[in-house]
Amino acid sequence: MKVTALIMAGGEARRLALNVEKPMVKVHGKPMIQWVLKALNSSSRVNKVFVVVSVRTPKTRRFIKRMGFEVLEAPGLGYIEDLRYAVVKLNVASTLIASADLPQLTGQLVDVAVDCYESIRKPALALLAPVKDYEKLGIKPCYEVNVKGVAATPIGVNVIDGRLIERPTLEQRYLLLRLKPPLINVNTVNELRLVRSFMRRGLKVKLMELLKV
């Protein structure tokens, strides 16, 4: 199975308190979004990449166009609203969604996600990691879900059947991952510092479990 990948890059960097668009914050000399693009390009499961921007990220839009990638400008109403807009506008089916603030993302992890999605035969798959792995680093996830007694948080990677995007809900499975080091959405200066340190080590999948709900 091959998928279309959407990078969601329309958000602001309010908590980072930097005078830079969030996708353009640099990690090891490159904007975060460039690392995400590198991961998707190295995946054997991705055949097309679109970057979804908004009015809040004009510099990101120009940067992506210079790199030769496809750009779609969404209304900027919010992550979910912009995602739905992009999926409908592009008329995509099997779709991998990744946040632009995941510079640790690897092509291997993308392949794991798509392989799992293909095996479950359900409309949606969300990748999660245990909350405790983040709390050990002093990170308090913004969102938690309890699945089979496990306190987990989304890591910013999903795979969905885009043809069903306008349904109120999609039947979903969760893939719980133990990653070393944890995959971090960069929202704060502390998280940026941690990611800059962790990227020197590389990202390894220690354990994964498919959780049915």
N, C-alpha and C positions, 0 to 999 in steps of 0.2 A: 504493500500500500504506500502510495505517495500522498503527501498532504500539502496544502497551501498554508504558509505561515504568516500570521499577522503580528507585528510588533506594535504594541500600544505605547505611543510616544507623545501623548497630548497633555500630560499632566504637569503641574507646577512643582517646584522644589521648595515649598513653604517651610517645612521642618528643617531642611538643610541650611536655610538662611544664607544661601550663596547667590550672588548676582549672575547666575548662569541657569539656563534652561536645564531641567533635570536630566534629560537624555544626553546632554552635552557635558555633564560633569566628568572630569577626566580621572581615569584610573590607569596608572602606569603609562601615561603619555597619550592615551586614546580616550575619546568620549565613550561613556558606558555603552551607548547604543552600538558602537562599532564592535565591541566585544560580543554583543548579542548577535549581530549580523554574522560575525565570524563563526559562531557556534552553529547557526542555522545553515550557513553555507557548507559546513563540514559534515552535516547530517546526510546520511544516505536516504532519508525518508522525506526530505523537503524538496519539492520541485519548483516552488515559486514563493517569493517573499514580498510582502507589502508592508510598508511602514505607515501606521495610522497616526497622523499628527492633528493638531488643532490650532486655533488662532493664538493659543498661548505658546506655541513652539515654532515660531517662524525660522529661527536659526537652525533648528533641527531639520526642518523641511529643506532648507537650502543645502545643508550638509549632505543629506541623504541623496538629493538630486545630483549633486556633484559626484557622489560615489556611484551613480548609475542605477540606483534601486527605485522601484515603483513607490510612489507616495500617494496617499489618499488623505484629504483633509476632512475630518469629521466635525460635527457642530460644536464639540467641546462642552457637552452637557453633563458629562460624567463618564467614568470608565465603562460601565455596562451599556449606557445609552450609545456611546461612540462605538463600542464593539458591535452592537446590533446593527447600527447604521452601516458599518463597514462590511459586515457579512452579507447584508441584504444588497448593498450597492455593488459589491463584487460578485455576488451570486456564486459563492463558493460552497463546496460540499464538505469533505473531510478537512478540518481546519485546526491547526495548532496555534494557540494564542500564547504569547510571551510578553512580559512586561519589559520595557526598555531599561529598567534599573536592575538588571540581573547580569552584571558583567562576569560572574563566575560560571554562567551557563556554558555547557559543552555540547558538542554534537552527539556524544555518546548518550547523554541524558535525554536529549531530544529523541533519539532512536528508541530508547527504553520506553518513553512515553507513547510513541506511536505504535510500537510493537504491542504494548499492553492494551491500548485502545482497540487495535485490530482484533485482539483475542477476546475481548469482553462482549463485543457485538451489542453495545448499548450506545445511546446518543451522546453521552458525555463522560469524560474522565477528568478528574482533578488530581493534581499531584500535591501531596501534603507531606509535612515533616512534623515530628513531635515537638510540642511546645517546650518541653523541658530542655531540648537541645539549644534553644534560643535563650531561655532564661539563664542558663549557665554562663552565657556571654553578656548578661545584663540587658538583653533585648526583650521587651514585652510586646508580643505580636498584637496587632490591632484587631485581629479576628481569630476566633477559635471555634473549632467544631469538635464535638465529641462523637467519635465513631467507634462503636464496639468497646467503649470504655477507655479509648485512647484520646487524650487531649492533643489535638493537632491543629496546624495552621496551614493555609494554602501557601505555596512557594512562588506563585505567579506564572505557572505553566498549566494550561488546560488543552484538551483536545475535544472537539465537538463535531457533530453533524450539522453543518451550517444550514442545511435545508430545513431544519426544524427550529431555527433560532427564534422565530416569532411565537413559538408556543410559550405559555405562561411558565412552565417548568419542563425540564428535561430529566429523564431517568438517568441517574448518574452513579458511577463507581468512583471510589477513592483509591489511589495508589499511595501507600504510606512508604516514605523513603527515609532511610538513615544515611545521611550524607556526611562525609568527612572531608573538609569542614562543612558546617551547615551552609546551604545556599541562602543568601541574604538579599532581600529587597532593600535597596539603599534609600532610606528615608531620613536619616539623621547623620550628623557629623561622626558620631561614634560608629555607626554602621559602615560609613564610608572608610573610616580608619581600619576597621576589622577586615573589610573586603580587600583593601589594598595589601594588607598583610597576608590574608589567606590565599590570594591569587598566585603567590609565589609557590604554593604547595601543590596546586592542582586540586581537582574535585574528584572524589571517589565515592561510588555507591557501595555502602557497606552491607545494607540489607534492605529488602523491599517486600511489602506485603499488600496484596489486593484486598481491600476491605469492602464488602458488600453492604448496602443499606436497604 
